[in-house]
Amino acid sequence: MTIFFAVTTAVCAFGWLKNRLALLSVLYYIAWKELPMPNDEQMKYCAGKAVRKFFRVKDRTGL
């Protein structure tokens, strides 16, 4: 049982590290290209789009 938990922990740690590196890469790209930071309204809109895409909810806005 301990081996099972060790393997699942390693898999989760790898996934977390991969996700963290992807996020930092995008943030670095934004800073490198000197793109403007989004305002609160844009962040809420994009967060909503991401949640709908994650849960595969039909998007009827066309974007």
Buried (B, 14 or more C-beta within 10 A) or exposed (E): EEEEEEEEEEEEEEEEEEEEEEEEEEEEEEEEEEEEEEEEEEEEBEEEBEEEEEEEEEEEEEE
